[in-house]
Amino acid sequence: MEANIRILEPTGILDGTQAEAFRKEVDEALDAGVDKLLIDLKDITFVDSSGLGILVVVLKKVRACQKKLYVCSINEQVKMLFELTSMDRVFEVLPDREAFVEKVANASNV
């Protein structure tokens, strides 16, 4: 059975002003029956506390739906934020999309 995957690519600064639109994107993906959601942060330049908060809210929502959430392509600022808040242990963080594709492909072959 093929997994239904959606990739979200927020851009710029992930903060309170983007939070609602981002949450809505995730809701739409879940409503569409997505099994695996990848948040590709390659175009994010900065994440503040509100941005981190919305990522946690989204993670809880995805897990409540018994789906999987992955994050990839984090820059040094986001990496430091994740490490300082121990979110690097909460989120499944992958280096890039290729690592995500490999992980999903290997998981479906098991």
Jmol script that loads the backbone (N, CA, C; Angstrom):
load data "model"
ATOM      1  N   MET A   1       0.846  -1.186   0.000  1.00  0.00           N
ATOM      2  CA  MET A   1       0.000   0.000   0.000  1.00  0.00           C
ATOM      3  C   MET A   1       0.888   1.245   0.000  1.00  0.00           C
ATOM      4  N   GLU A   2       0.661   2.147  -0.911  1.00  0.00           N
ATOM      5  CA  GLU A   2       1.458   3.358  -1.065  1.00  0.00           C
ATOM      6  C   GLU A   2       1.044   4.391  -0.017  1.00  0.00           C
ATOM      7  N   ALA A   3       2.019   4.974   0.636  1.00  0.00           N
ATOM      8  CA  ALA A   3       1.746   5.994   1.648  1.00  0.00           C
ATOM      9  C   ALA A   3       1.350   7.301   0.974  1.00  0.00           C
ATOM     10  N   ASN A   4       0.405   7.986   1.577  1.00  0.00           N
ATOM     11  CA  ASN A   4      -0.008   9.294   1.105  1.00  0.00           C
ATOM     12  C   ASN A   4       0.874  10.318   1.811  1.00  0.00           C
ATOM     13  N   ILE A   5       1.674  11.046   1.048  1.00  0.00           N
ATOM     14  CA  ILE A   5       2.689  11.942   1.597  1.00  0.00           C
ATOM     15  C   ILE A   5       2.420  13.374   1.147  1.00  0.00           C
ATOM     16  N   ARG A   6       2.633  14.308   2.066  1.00  0.00           N
ATOM     17  CA  ARG A   6       2.553  15.730   1.713  1.00  0.00           C
ATOM     18  C   ARG A   6       3.811  16.409   2.230  1.00  0.00           C
ATOM     19  N   ILE A   7       4.354  17.306   1.413  1.00  0.00           N
ATOM     20  CA  ILE A   7       5.525  18.086   1.805  1.00  0.00           C
ATOM     21  C   ILE A   7       5.105  19.545   1.915  1.00  0.00           C
ATOM     22  N   LEU A   8       5.350  20.123   3.080  1.00  0.00           N
ATOM     23  CA  LEU A   8       5.066  21.536   3.303  1.00  0.00           C
ATOM     24  C   LEU A   8       6.387  22.292   3.328  1.00  0.00           C
ATOM     25  N   GLU A   9       6.414  23.460   2.690  1.00  0.00           N
ATOM     26  CA  GLU A   9       7.633  24.253   2.574  1.00  0.00           C
ATOM     27  C   GLU A   9       7.394  25.692   3.019  1.00  0.00           C
ATOM     28  N   PRO A  10       7.338  25.915   4.327  1.00  0.00           N
ATOM     29  CA  PRO A  10       7.193  27.303   4.778  1.00  0.00           C
ATOM     30  C   PRO A  10       8.437  28.102   4.393  1.00  0.00           C
ATOM     31  N   THR A  11       8.282  29.416   4.272  1.00  0.00           N
ATOM     32  CA  THR A  11       9.408  30.264   3.875  1.00  0.00           C
ATOM     33  C   THR A  11       9.552  31.446   4.829  1.00  0.00           C
ATOM     34  N   GLY A  12      10.750  32.007   4.834  1.00  0.00           N
ATOM     35  CA  GLY A  12      10.997  33.213   5.620  1.00  0.00           C
ATOM     36  C   GLY A  12      11.135  32.935   7.100  1.00  0.00           C
ATOM     37  N   ILE A  13      10.391  33.689   7.894  1.00  0.00           N
ATOM     38  CA  ILE A  13      10.433  33.574   9.351  1.00  0.00           C
ATOM     39  C   ILE A  13       9.191  32.834   9.816  1.00  0.00           C
ATOM     40  N   LEU A  14       9.391  31.763  10.569  1.00  0.00           N
ATOM     41  CA  LEU A  14       8.256  31.026  11.136  1.00  0.00           C
ATOM     42  C   LEU A  14       7.990  31.608  12.516  1.00  0.00           C
ATOM     43  N   ASP A  15       6.932  32.418  12.587  1.00  0.00           N
ATOM     44  CA  ASP A  15       6.591  33.095  13.834  1.00  0.00           C
ATOM     45  C   ASP A  15       5.080  33.157  13.977  1.00  0.00           C
ATOM     46  N   GLY A  16       4.619  33.949  14.920  1.00  0.00           N
ATOM     47  CA  GLY A  16       3.191  34.054  15.184  1.00  0.00           C
ATOM     48  C   GLY A  16       2.377  34.517  13.995  1.00  0.00           C
ATOM     49  N   THR A  17       2.966  35.343  13.124  1.00  0.00           N
ATOM     50  CA  THR A  17       2.207  35.842  11.976  1.00  0.00           C
ATOM     51  C   THR A  17       1.956  34.749  10.939  1.00  0.00           C
ATOM     52  N   GLN A  18       2.814  33.745  10.884  1.00  0.00           N
ATOM     53  CA  GLN A  18       2.637  32.640   9.934  1.00  0.00           C
ATOM     54  C   GLN A  18       1.939  31.433  10.557  1.00  0.00           C
ATOM     55  N   ALA A  19       1.817  31.430  11.874  1.00  0.00           N
ATOM     56  CA  ALA A  19       1.358  30.238  12.589  1.00  0.00           C
ATOM     57  C   ALA A  19      -0.009  29.739  12.123  1.00  0.00           C
ATOM     58  N   GLU A  20      -0.976  30.629  12.014  1.00  0.00           N
ATOM     59  CA  GLU A  20      -2.334  30.213  11.657  1.00  0.00           C
ATOM     60  C   GLU A  20      -2.385  29.630  10.245  1.00  0.00           C
ATOM     61  N   ALA A  21      -1.726  30.276   9.304  1.00  0.00           N
ATOM     62  CA  ALA A  21      -1.713  29.773   7.927  1.00  0.00           C
ATOM     63  C   ALA A  21      -1.023  28.414   7.857  1.00  0.00           C
ATOM     64  N   PHE A  22       0.043  28.257   8.620  1.00  0.00           N
ATOM     65  CA  PHE A  22       0.777  26.995   8.639  1.00  0.00           C
ATOM     66  C   PHE A  22      -0.083  25.883   9.243  1.00  0.00           C
ATOM     67  N   ARG A  23      -0.751  26.183  10.359  1.00  0.00           N
ATOM     68  CA  ARG A  23      -1.632  25.197  10.997  1.00  0.00           C
ATOM     69  C   ARG A  23      -2.750  24.786  10.034  1.00  0.00           C
ATOM     70  N   LYS A  24      -3.263  25.750   9.294  1.00  0.00           N
ATOM     71  CA  LYS A  24      -4.330  25.467   8.331  1.00  0.00           C
ATOM     72  C   LYS A  24      -3.838  24.528   7.225  1.00  0.00           C
ATOM     73  N   GLU A  25      -2.612  24.741   6.758  1.00  0.00           N
ATOM     74  CA  GLU A  25      -2.026  23.846   5.748  1.00  0.00           C
ATOM     75  C   GLU A  25      -1.955  22.409   6.263  1.00  0.00           C
ATOM     76  N   VAL A  26      -1.544  22.272   7.512  1.00  0.00           N
ATOM     77  CA  VAL A  26      -1.448  20.938   8.117  1.00  0.00           C
ATOM     78  C   VAL A  26      -2.837  20.324   8.251  1.00  0.00           C
ATOM     79  N   ASP A  27      -3.808  21.108   8.701  1.00  0.00           N
ATOM     80  CA  ASP A  27      -5.182  20.611   8.819  1.00  0.00           C
ATOM     81  C   ASP A  27      -5.705  20.120   7.476  1.00  0.00           C
ATOM     82  N   GLU A  28      -5.442  20.880   6.417  1.00  0.00           N
ATOM     83  CA  GLU A  28      -5.891  20.492   5.077  1.00  0.00           C
ATOM     84  C   GLU A  28      -5.229  19.187   4.639  1.00  0.00           C
ATOM     85  N   ALA A  29      -3.953  19.041   4.953  1.00  0.00           N
ATOM     86  CA  ALA A  29      -3.240  17.806   4.599  1.00  0.00           C
ATOM     87  C   ALA A  29      -3.841  16.614   5.337  1.00  0.00           C
ATOM     88  N   LEU A  30      -4.102  16.780   6.621  1.00  0.00           N
ATOM     89  CA  LEU A  30      -4.687  15.681   7.401  1.00  0.00           C
ATOM     90  C   LEU A  30      -6.099  15.363   6.919  1.00  0.00           C
ATOM     91  N   ASP A  31      -6.875  16.396   6.599  1.00  0.00           N
ATOM     92  CA  ASP A  31      -8.228  16.186   6.072  1.00  0.00           C
ATOM     93  C   ASP A  31      -8.200  15.444   4.741  1.00  0.00           C
ATOM     94  N   ALA A  32      -7.114  15.620   3.978  1.00  0.00           N
ATOM     95  CA  ALA A  32      -6.969  14.955   2.680  1.00  0.00           C
ATOM     96  C   ALA A  32      -6.492  13.510   2.829  1.00  0.00           C
ATOM     97  N   GLY A  33      -6.247  13.072   4.062  1.00  0.00           N
ATOM     98  CA  GLY A  33      -5.865  11.685   4.289  1.00  0.00           C
ATOM     99  C   GLY A  33      -4.378  11.401   4.233  1.00  0.00           C
ATOM    100  N   VAL A  34      -3.561  12.426   4.427  1.00  0.00           N
ATOM    101  CA  VAL A  34      -2.110  12.246   4.403  1.00  0.00           C
ATOM    102  C   VAL A  34      -1.671  11.335   5.547  1.00  0.00           C
ATOM    103  N   ASP A  35      -0.775  10.382   5.239  1.00  0.00           N
ATOM    104  CA  ASP A  35      -0.215   9.481   6.253  1.00  0.00           C
ATOM    105  C   ASP A  35       1.092  10.005   6.818  1.00  0.00           C
ATOM    106  N   LYS A  36       1.884  10.634   5.946  1.00  0.00           N
ATOM    107  CA  LYS A  36       3.203  11.134   6.334  1.00  0.00           C
ATOM    108  C   LYS A  36       3.323  12.577   5.875  1.00  0.00           C
ATOM    109  N   LEU A  37       3.769  13.405   6.801  1.00  0.00           N
ATOM    110  CA  LEU A  37       3.894  14.825   6.523  1.00  0.00           C
ATOM    111  C   LEU A  37       5.343  15.238   6.741  1.00  0.00           C
ATOM    112  N   LEU A  38       5.944  15.843   5.720  1.00  0.00           N
ATOM    113  CA  LEU A  38       7.311  16.348   5.825  1.00  0.00           C
ATOM    114  C   LEU A  38       7.267  17.867   5.821  1.00  0.00           C
ATOM    115  N   ILE A  39       7.872  18.463   6.841  1.00  0.00           N
ATOM    116  CA  ILE A  39       8.019  19.912   6.874  1.00  0.00           C
ATOM    117  C   ILE A  39       9.459  20.211   6.485  1.00  0.00           C
ATOM    118  N   ASP A  40       9.624  20.733   5.279  1.00  0.00           N
ATOM    119  CA  ASP A  40      10.951  21.054   4.748  1.00  0.00           C
ATOM    120  C   ASP A  40      11.255  22.512   5.091  1.00  0.00           C
ATOM    121  N   LEU A  41      12.204  22.718   5.999  1.00  0.00           N
ATOM    122  CA  LEU A  41      12.508  24.059   6.492  1.00  0.00           C
ATOM    123  C   LEU A  41      13.680  24.721   5.762  1.00  0.00           C
ATOM    124  N   LYS A  42      13.996  24.253   4.561  1.00  0.00           N
ATOM    125  CA  LYS A  42      15.156  24.785   3.843  1.00  0.00           C
ATOM    126  C   LYS A  42      15.039  26.276   3.552  1.00  0.00           C
ATOM    127  N   ASP A  43      13.829  26.787   3.406  1.00  0.00           N
ATOM    128  CA  ASP A  43      13.636  28.205   3.098  1.00  0.00           C
ATOM    129  C   ASP A  43      13.246  29.032   4.321  1.00  0.00           C
ATOM    130  N   ILE A  44      13.357  28.448   5.505  1.00  0.00           N
ATOM    131  CA  ILE A  44      13.090  29.177   6.747  1.00  0.00           C
ATOM    132  C   ILE A  44      14.402  29.798   7.220  1.00  0.00           C
ATOM    133  N   THR A  45      14.374  31.091   7.474  1.00  0.00           N
ATOM    134  CA  THR A  45      15.580  31.784   7.922  1.00  0.00           C
ATOM    135  C   THR A  45      15.644  31.915   9.434  1.00  0.00           C
ATOM    136  N   PHE A  46      14.478  31.871  10.103  1.00  0.00           N
ATOM    137  CA  PHE A  46      14.444  32.066  11.550  1.00  0.00           C
ATOM    138  C   PHE A  46      13.155  31.477  12.108  1.00  0.00           C
ATOM    139  N   VAL A  47      13.243  30.880  13.291  1.00  0.00           N
ATOM    140  CA  VAL A  47      12.067  30.380  14.009  1.00  0.00           C
ATOM    141  C   VAL A  47      12.100  31.002  15.398  1.00  0.00           C
ATOM    142  N   ASP A  48      11.005  31.680  15.784  1.00  0.00           N
ATOM    143  CA  ASP A  48      10.938  32.223  17.138  1.00  0.00           C
ATOM    144  C   ASP A  48      10.110  31.291  18.019  1.00  0.00           C
ATOM    145  N   SER A  49       9.839  31.716  19.248  1.00  0.00           N
ATOM    146  CA  SER A  49       9.119  30.845  20.183  1.00  0.00           C
ATOM    147  C   SER A  49       7.716  30.512  19.687  1.00  0.00           C
ATOM    148  N   SER A  50       7.054  31.447  19.027  1.00  0.00           N
ATOM    149  CA  SER A  50       5.724  31.168  18.469  1.00  0.00           C
ATOM    150  C   SER A  50       5.810  30.154  17.337  1.00  0.00           C
ATOM    151  N   GLY A  51       6.851  30.272  16.528  1.00  0.00           N
ATOM    152  CA  GLY A  51       7.061  29.305  15.452  1.00  0.00           C
ATOM    153  C   GLY A  51       7.323  27.919  15.991  1.00  0.00           C
ATOM    154  N   LEU A  52       8.145  27.840  17.040  1.00  0.00           N
ATOM    155  CA  LEU A  52       8.397  26.551  17.680  1.00  0.00           C
ATOM    156  C   LEU A  52       7.109  26.006  18.278  1.00  0.00           C
ATOM    157  N   GLY A  53       6.328  26.894  18.881  1.00  0.00           N
ATOM    158  CA  GLY A  53       5.052  26.481  19.465  1.00  0.00           C
ATOM    159  C   GLY A  53       4.111  25.881  18.439  1.00  0.00           C
ATOM    160  N   ILE A  54       4.026  26.491  17.254  1.00  0.00           N
ATOM    161  CA  ILE A  54       3.128  25.953  16.236  1.00  0.00           C
ATOM    162  C   ILE A  54       3.636  24.617  15.723  1.00  0.00           C
ATOM    163  N   LEU A  55       4.947  24.435  15.665  1.00  0.00           N
ATOM    164  CA  LEU A  55       5.479  23.126  15.268  1.00  0.00           C
ATOM    165  C   LEU A  55       5.072  22.053  16.273  1.00  0.00           C
ATOM    166  N   VAL A  56       5.100  22.390  17.562  1.00  0.00           N
ATOM    167  CA  VAL A  56       4.693  21.432  18.599  1.00  0.00           C
ATOM    168  C   VAL A  56       3.199  21.142  18.496  1.00  0.00           C
ATOM    169  N   VAL A  57       2.388  22.176  18.283  1.00  0.00           N
ATOM    170  CA  VAL A  57       0.940  21.986  18.124  1.00  0.00           C
ATOM    171  C   VAL A  57       0.655  21.065  16.941  1.00  0.00           C
ATOM    172  N   VAL A  58       1.339  21.315  15.837  1.00  0.00           N
ATOM    173  CA  VAL A  58       1.166  20.506  14.627  1.00  0.00           C
ATOM    174  C   VAL A  58       1.586  19.061  14.888  1.00  0.00           C
ATOM    175  N   LEU A  59       2.703  18.870  15.575  1.00  0.00           N
ATOM    176  CA  LEU A  59       3.162  17.517  15.896  1.00  0.00           C
ATOM    177  C   LEU A  59       2.121  16.771  16.722  1.00  0.00           C
ATOM    178  N   LYS A  60       1.574  17.423  17.737  1.00  0.00           N
ATOM    179  CA  LYS A  60       0.549  16.787  18.576  1.00  0.00           C
ATOM    180  C   LYS A  60      -0.681  16.413  17.755  1.00  0.00           C
ATOM    181  N   LYS A  61      -1.072  17.315  16.860  1.00  0.00           N
ATOM    182  CA  LYS A  61      -2.248  17.060  16.022  1.00  0.00           C
ATOM    183  C   LYS A  61      -2.009  15.867  15.094  1.00  0.00           C
ATOM    184  N   VAL A  62      -0.832  15.826  14.471  1.00  0.00           N
ATOM    185  CA  VAL A  62      -0.497  14.728  13.558  1.00  0.00           C
ATOM    186  C   VAL A  62      -0.464  13.404  14.322  1.00  0.00           C
ATOM    187  N   ARG A  63       0.163  13.408  15.489  1.00  0.00           N
ATOM    188  CA  ARG A  63       0.226  12.181  16.293  1.00  0.00           C
ATOM    189  C   ARG A  63      -1.156  11.747  16.771  1.00  0.00           C
ATOM    190  N   ALA A  64      -2.017  12.708  17.102  1.00  0.00           N
ATOM    191  CA  ALA A  64      -3.376  12.379  17.534  1.00  0.00           C
ATOM    192  C   ALA A  64      -4.149  11.680  16.417  1.00  0.00           C
ATOM    193  N   CYS A  65      -3.801  11.988  15.178  1.00  0.00           N
ATOM    194  CA  CYS A  65      -4.423  11.342  14.016  1.00  0.00           C
ATOM    195  C   CYS A  65      -3.702  10.049  13.644  1.00  0.00           C
ATOM    196  N   GLN A  66      -2.726   9.656  14.452  1.00  0.00           N
ATOM    197  CA  GLN A  66      -1.917   8.452  14.232  1.00  0.00           C
ATOM    198  C   GLN A  66      -1.202   8.484  12.880  1.00  0.00           C
ATOM    199  N   LYS A  67      -0.696   9.660  12.550  1.00  0.00           N
ATOM    200  CA  LYS A  67       0.093   9.861  11.335  1.00  0.00           C
ATOM    201  C   LYS A  67       1.527  10.175  11.744  1.00  0.00           C
ATOM    202  N   LYS A  68       2.414  10.332  10.761  1.00  0.00           N
ATOM    203  CA  LYS A  68       3.832  10.585  11.032  1.00  0.00           C
ATOM    204  C   LYS A  68       4.219  11.973  10.533  1.00  0.00           C
ATOM    205  N   LEU A  69       5.052  12.653  11.333  1.00  0.00           N
ATOM    206  CA  LEU A  69       5.560  13.967  10.973  1.00  0.00           C
ATOM    207  C   LEU A  69       7.080  13.939  10.986  1.00  0.00           C
ATOM    208  N   TYR A  70       7.665  14.504   9.946  1.00  0.00           N
ATOM    209  CA  TYR A  70       9.115  14.601   9.824  1.00  0.00           C
ATOM    210  C   TYR A  70       9.475  16.052   9.537  1.00  0.00           C
ATOM    211  N   VAL A  71      10.674  16.445   9.960  1.00  0.00           N
ATOM    212  CA  VAL A  71      11.200  17.777   9.677  1.00  0.00           C
ATOM    213  C   VAL A  71      12.550  17.582   9.006  1.00  0.00           C
ATOM    214  N   CYS A  72      12.836  18.383   7.977  1.00  0.00           N
ATOM    215  CA  CYS A  72      14.146  18.262   7.335  1.00  0.00           C
ATOM    216  C   CYS A  72      14.706  19.627   6.975  1.00  0.00           C
ATOM    217  N   SER A  73      15.980  19.609   6.630  1.00  0.00           N
ATOM    218  CA  SER A  73      16.696  20.778   6.108  1.00  0.00           C
ATOM    219  C   SER A  73      16.690  21.963   7.073  1.00  0.00           C
ATOM    220  N   ILE A  74      16.971  21.703   8.347  1.00  0.00           N
ATOM    221  CA  ILE A  74      16.992  22.808   9.301  1.00  0.00           C
ATOM    222  C   ILE A  74      18.343  23.523   9.250  1.00  0.00           C
ATOM    223  N   ASN A  75      18.294  24.848   9.384  1.00  0.00           N
ATOM    224  CA  ASN A  75      19.535  25.625   9.390  1.00  0.00           C
ATOM    225  C   ASN A  75      20.134  25.633  10.798  1.00  0.00           C
ATOM    226  N   GLU A  76      21.255  26.301  10.955  1.00  0.00           N
ATOM    227  CA  GLU A  76      21.960  26.292  12.247  1.00  0.00           C
ATOM    228  C   GLU A  76      21.135  26.922  13.366  1.00  0.00           C
ATOM    229  N   GLN A  77      20.403  28.014  13.072  1.00  0.00           N
ATOM    230  CA  GLN A  77      19.589  28.660  14.108  1.00  0.00           C
ATOM    231  C   GLN A  77      18.493  27.723  14.587  1.00  0.00           C
ATOM    232  N   VAL A  78      17.815  27.084  13.662  1.00  0.00           N
ATOM    233  CA  VAL A  78      16.740  26.164  14.028  1.00  0.00           C
ATOM    234  C   VAL A  78      17.320  24.951  14.756  1.00  0.00           C
ATOM    235  N   LYS A  79      18.452  24.464  14.289  1.00  0.00           N
ATOM    236  CA  LYS A  79      19.105  23.335  14.952  1.00  0.00           C
ATOM    237  C   LYS A  79      19.436  23.682  16.400  1.00  0.00           C
ATOM    238  N   MET A  80      19.985  24.869  16.620  1.00  0.00           N
ATOM    239  CA  MET A  80      20.327  25.296  17.973  1.00  0.00           C
ATOM    240  C   MET A  80      19.070  25.423  18.838  1.00  0.00           C
ATOM    241  N   LEU A  81      18.008  25.996  18.268  1.00  0.00           N
ATOM    242  CA  LEU A  81      16.739  26.128  18.988  1.00  0.00           C
ATOM    243  C   LEU A  81      16.196  24.757  19.374  1.00  0.00           C
ATOM    244  N   PHE A  82      16.218  23.821  18.437  1.00  0.00           N
ATOM    245  CA  PHE A  82      15.747  22.464  18.716  1.00  0.00           C
ATOM    246  C   PHE A  82      16.588  21.815  19.822  1.00  0.00           C
ATOM    247  N   GLU A  83      17.897  22.000  19.767  1.00  0.00           N
ATOM    248  CA  GLU A  83      18.768  21.391  20.774  1.00  0.00           C
ATOM    249  C   GLU A  83      18.568  22.025  22.146  1.00  0.00           C
ATOM    250  N   LEU A  84      18.464  23.354  22.215  1.00  0.00           N
ATOM    251  CA  LEU A  84      18.282  24.047  23.493  1.00  0.00           C
ATOM    252  C   LEU A  84      16.962  23.694  24.165  1.00  0.00           C
ATOM    253  N   THR A  85      15.953  23.420  23.362  1.00  0.00           N
ATOM    254  CA  THR A  85      14.628  23.092  23.898  1.00  0.00           C
ATOM    255  C   THR A  85      14.360  21.590  23.915  1.00  0.00           C
ATOM    256  N   SER A  86      15.354  20.807  23.538  1.00  0.00           N
ATOM    257  CA  SER A  86      15.256  19.338  23.446  1.00  0.00           C
ATOM    258  C   SER A  86      14.221  18.871  22.430  1.00  0.00           C
ATOM    259  N   MET A  87      13.844  19.742  21.523  1.00  0.00           N
ATOM    260  CA  MET A  87      12.901  19.352  20.479  1.00  0.00           C
ATOM    261  C   MET A  87      13.549  18.422  19.463  1.00  0.00           C
ATOM    262  N   ASP A  88      14.881  18.390  19.450  1.00  0.00           N
ATOM    263  CA  ASP A  88      15.566  17.456  18.555  1.00  0.00           C
ATOM    264  C   ASP A  88      15.314  16.015  18.984  1.00  0.00           C
ATOM    265  N   ARG A  89      14.844  15.825  20.217  1.00  0.00           N
ATOM    266  CA  ARG A  89      14.488  14.485  20.694  1.00  0.00           C
ATOM    267  C   ARG A  89      13.004  14.187  20.498  1.00  0.00           C
ATOM    268  N   VAL A  90      12.239  15.233  20.243  1.00  0.00           N
ATOM    269  CA  VAL A  90      10.790  15.091  20.094  1.00  0.00           C
ATOM    270  C   VAL A  90      10.413  14.916  18.622  1.00  0.00           C
ATOM    271  N   PHE A  91      11.007  15.736  17.771  1.00  0.00           N
ATOM    272  CA  PHE A  91      10.733  15.677  16.335  1.00  0.00           C
ATOM    273  C   PHE A  91      11.678  14.692  15.665  1.00  0.00           C
ATOM    274  N   GLU A  92      11.203  14.080  14.604  1.00  0.00           N
ATOM    275  CA  GLU A  92      12.089  13.262  13.779  1.00  0.00           C
ATOM    276  C   GLU A  92      12.703  14.195  12.741  1.00  0.00           C
ATOM    277  N   VAL A  93      13.963  14.565  12.972  1.00  0.00           N
ATOM    278  CA  VAL A  93      14.660  15.528  12.120  1.00  0.00           C
ATOM    279  C   VAL A  93      15.585  14.771  11.180  1.00  0.00           C
ATOM    280  N   LEU A  94      15.417  15.044   9.898  1.00  0.00           N
ATOM    281  CA  LEU A  94      16.244  14.421   8.864  1.00  0.00           C
ATOM    282  C   LEU A  94      17.079  15.498   8.179  1.00  0.00           C
ATOM    283  N   PRO A  95      18.242  15.114   7.652  1.00  0.00           N
ATOM    284  CA  PRO A  95      19.114  16.123   7.038  1.00  0.00           C
ATOM    285  C   PRO A  95      18.502  16.816   5.822  1.00  0.00           C
ATOM    286  N   ASP A  96      17.768  16.067   4.984  1.00  0.00           N
ATOM    287  CA  ASP A  96      17.225  16.641   3.757  1.00  0.00           C
ATOM    288  C   ASP A  96      16.121  15.739   3.209  1.00  0.00           C
ATOM    289  N   ARG A  97      15.552  16.165   2.081  1.00  0.00           N
ATOM    290  CA  ARG A  97      14.460  15.388   1.466  1.00  0.00           C
ATOM    291  C   ARG A  97      14.907  14.001   1.030  1.00  0.00           C
ATOM    292  N   GLU A  98      16.140  13.913   0.553  1.00  0.00           N
ATOM    293  CA  GLU A  98      16.641  12.615   0.098  1.00  0.00           C
ATOM    294  C   GLU A  98      16.623  11.607   1.247  1.00  0.00           C
ATOM    295  N   ALA A  99      17.002  12.049   2.435  1.00  0.00           N
ATOM    296  CA  ALA A  99      16.978  11.171   3.609  1.00  0.00           C
ATOM    297  C   ALA A  99      15.545  10.761   3.939  1.00  0.00           C
ATOM    298  N   PHE A 100      14.604  11.683   3.743  1.00  0.00           N
ATOM    299  CA  PHE A 100      13.190  11.373   3.969  1.00  0.00           C
ATOM    300  C   PHE A 100      12.710  10.314   2.978  1.00  0.00           C
ATOM    301  N   VAL A 101      13.025  10.519   1.704  1.00  0.00           N
ATOM    302  CA  VAL A 101      12.613   9.567   0.667  1.00  0.00           C
ATOM    303  C   VAL A 101      13.187   8.188   0.966  1.00  0.00           C
ATOM    304  N   GLU A 102      14.453   8.149   1.357  1.00  0.00           N
ATOM    305  CA  GLU A 102      15.092   6.877   1.685  1.00  0.00           C
ATOM    306  C   GLU A 102      14.412   6.213   2.884  1.00  0.00           C
ATOM    307  N   LYS A 103      14.103   6.988   3.904  1.00  0.00           N
ATOM    308  CA  LYS A 103      13.456   6.450   5.104  1.00  0.00           C
ATOM    309  C   LYS A 103      12.068   5.900   4.775  1.00  0.00           C
ATOM    310  N   VAL A 104      11.296   6.659   4.022  1.00  0.00           N
ATOM    311  CA  VAL A 104       9.938   6.236   3.664  1.00  0.00           C
ATOM    312  C   VAL A 104       9.988   5.015   2.754  1.00  0.00           C
ATOM    313  N   ALA A 105      10.919   4.994   1.802  1.00  0.00           N
ATOM    314  CA  ALA A 105      11.055   3.849   0.895  1.00  0.00           C
ATOM    315  C   ALA A 105      11.438   2.600   1.675  1.00  0.00           C
ATOM    316  N   ASN A 106      12.377   2.729   2.606  1.00  0.00           N
ATOM    317  CA  ASN A 106      12.790   1.582   3.416  1.00  0.00           C
ATOM    318  C   ASN A 106      11.672   1.110   4.327  1.00  0.00           C
ATOM    319  N   ALA A 107      10.895   2.043   4.863  1.00  0.00           N
ATOM    320  CA  ALA A 107       9.792   1.678   5.755  1.00  0.00           C
ATOM    321  C   ALA A 107       8.706   0.917   5.000  1.00  0.00           C
ATOM    322  N   SER A 108       8.473   1.286   3.740  1.00  0.00           N
ATOM    323  CA  SER A 108       7.421   0.614   2.979  1.00  0.00           C
ATOM    324  C   SER A 108       7.870  -0.744   2.451  1.00  0.00           C
ATOM    325  N   ASN A 109       9.182  -1.004   2.477  1.00  0.00           N
ATOM    326  CA  ASN A 109       9.696  -2.296   2.020  1.00  0.00           C
ATOM    327  C   ASN A 109       9.819  -3.314   3.147  1.00  0.00           C
ATOM    328  N   VAL A 110       9.479  -2.914   4.354  1.00  0.00           N
ATOM    329  CA  VAL A 110       9.631  -3.810   5.510  1.00  0.00           C
ATOM    330  C   VAL A 110       8.459  -4.745   5.597  1.00  0.00           C
TER     331      VAL A 110
END
end "model"
wireframe off; spacefill off
backbone 0.3
color backbone group
